[in-house]
């Protein structure tokens, strides 16, 4: 790893870590402030003292990230590939594989790995959605008329599972792309071998392999999940609560009434 790449990696990690810590601090300030407001409704949530108390532990990381960014700007350290178009690993793989007459065993093995990574990623994502469905099915978790408590409840019990599920999909996508790159290299090696032996690829329908079945299954899963969550929302009274709050916003805040 070059010094430039190491610098960019460290800077990215620091920025992501800083964003996470700031988000946790904001949520913590909000929860503590709302707890105090139950005793004194006129008290401010985001006071200067509360913000300073939460910011003090992460201040070294904050100023360190700013200093690192300033040093990179002064030294003109930047990603040389930032302005270049992003390479589509799947498209490159498909175009290369279309020139192969008969796939090698290594190519077949990489294709199996891609399918396993795809299925494992979506399986983990669906498992992360199970606690969300169970929690959303309980109407007692959503207090009527208190939007702040409902948002806090969602942030505490649902958002972490959503983030974890999306993280599983991201890991699965990265693994698939790495496998596609290995399959592309194996396909290029196979093309050279076939040229040396005089074998030519036969005609193909489009020259590009598509996963239409997987896309249809994914679309069906998304539609079923949407219908299930709509039914759960109607059953636990959320539809009525949303309608009431929307009407209150229109009549009280916007003034459409």
N, C-alpha and C positions, 0 to 999 in steps of 0.2 A: 504494500500500500504506500503510495507516494505521500509526501508531506502535505500537498494541497488537498488530496482526498481525505487524509486524516483530519485536517483542519475543518473541512466542510462537514464531515461526519460528526465531529465533536460539537460543532456549532448547531447542527440540526438536533442532536440529542439534547443539548442544553435548552434550546428553544421549546422543544416539546415538553421537557420536564418542567420548565418554567410556566408554561401554559397550564399544565395539570395542577401544579401547586397553587397558582393564582385562582384557578377555578375552585379548588377545594377550599381555599381561604374565603372566597366570596360566599360559597354555600354555608360555611361555618359561621361567618358573620351574620348571614341572613337568619339561620336557625336560632342563634343566640339572641339576635335582636327581636325576632318574633316572640320568643319566650318571655323577654322583658316587657314586650308590648301588651301581653295579657294582664300584667299588673298595672302598667301605665300606658294606655293607648296613645298618648301624645308623644311618647319618647321616639327618637329617631333610631332607625336601624343601623344605617351606615354612618356612625359617628367617627370623628377624627381619631379618637383614642382607640376605638375598636380596629380601624383600618391600620393604624400604626402598630398595634400589638400583633396583628396577623402578618404584617409585611416585614417586621423586624427579623424573624428567623430566615426568610428567603431573600433578604436584601443582598447578601454576598453573591448569591447565585444570579440575581437580577443584574447587579452592576458588573459581575463577571461576564455575563452574556453580552451586555452592551459593550464592554471593553474589548471582548473578542471580536465582535462585529466591527467595531471601529478600527481595530488593528487590521482586519481583513480588507476593509475599505481603503485604508492608507497604503497597504502593501499590494493592492490591486489583485487580491486573491479571489478568483471566481471560477465557476464551473464552465469549462470550455464547451460542454455539450448543452448548456442551458438554452441557447438560441437555435439549436438544431431540432428538426422534427423528431418526435418520439417514434422509435422503432416498434412496429407491431410484431411481436414474437409469433403470434398465431398465424398472421398473414404470411410472414416469411416462411414459417414451417409448411403451410399449405402449398405455397408456390413451389417450394423445393421438393416436397414429397410428390407433387404431381408429375415430376420428371423421372420418378423411380418406377421401373417396370415391376419389380417385386421387392417388397420391403424386407429388410434384414431382420434378424432376431433382436438386435439391439433396438431397432426402431419399434418393433412390436412391444418390447419390454417397456420402452418409454411411453408408448400409448397406453399400456395398462396402468402405469404409474399415474398418468394424467387422469384417467378415469377414477382411480382410487382416491386421488387428492380431491377431485371434484365432489365425489360422493361423501367423503369424510368431512369436507368443509360445510356442505349443506346439511349433513346429519348433525354436526355440532351446532350449526345455526338454529335448526329446528328444535334441538334439545334446549337451547337457551330461550327459545320462545315459550316452552312449556311453563316455566314459573311465571312468565308474564301473563299467559292465558289464565292460570290458576288465580293469580292476584287480581286480574281485571274482572274475573267472574264474581268476586266478592263485593257486593254493593257497600258493605260497611267500611271499605277502604277509601271511599270517596264521599267525604262529608258534604251534605247539601248546603249550598249557599256560601261556601268558603272556598273560593278559587285558590287562594294562597296555600291553604293546607293541601288541596288536591295536587297542585304543582309540586309542592315539597314531597308529597308521598310518591308521586311518579318519579321524581328525581332520585329518591332514595331506594325505591324497590324495583323500578322498571328500567331506568336508563342504564344502570350497570350491566344488566343482562343484554340490552341492545348493543352496548359497546363491545361486550365480550363476543356476542354472535357475529358482529361485523368484523371483529378482529380475527375470528376463525375463518371467515370468508377471505380476508386479506391474505392470511397465511396460506390458505389453499390456492389462491390465485398466484402468489409468488412461487409456490412449489410447482404449479402447472407451467408457469413461464420458464422456469429453469429446466424443467423436463423437455419443454418444446425446443429450447435452445440445444439441448443434447441430442434430441431427435433430428434437428436440422443438420447438425454436424454429422450425425450418422448417415443421414440421407445424402449429403454431399459426398461422403466417402463411398456410399453405395453407387452413386452416379458415376464416379470415376471407375469403380470396378466394372460396372456394366459397359462403360465405353471401351475399356480395355478388352473386354470379352466379346464386344460386338453386339450386345443386347440393346434393343431400343424399347422405350416405354410405349405401351399400347395406348389407344385413344381412351380418354376419360370424358365423362359427361361435362363437367365444368372445369376440370383440372384442379379444383379446390375441394377439399373435404369439409363438409359442413356437419354440424351437430344439431340438426333440426329437431330430432326427437328430444334431446336434452332441453332445448329451448322451449318446446311445447310443454314439457313436464314442469319446467320452472314457472312458466306463465300460469299453468293450472294451479301450482302450489300457491302463488301469490294471490290469485283470485279466491281460492278457498280460504286462505288466511284472512283476506279482507272481509269476506262474508261472515266468517266465524267471529271476528272482532266486532262487526256491526251488530250481530245478534247478541253478543255478550253486552255490548253497550246499551242496547234496548232493554235487555233483561234486568240489568242492575240499576236502571233508572238514569243512566248518564245522558240519554237522548233528551229527556225532559229537563235535566239540569242544564244542558248546553243551550236548549231553546230558551229557558228562563233567563240565563245570563246574557244571551245574545239580545233578547228583548230589553233587558235592563240597560245594556250598553247603548242600544239605539235610542231609548227613550230618555235616559238620564245623562249620558255622556255626550253623544253625538247630537242629540236634540231632534231626532227625526219624528218623535212622537207628537 
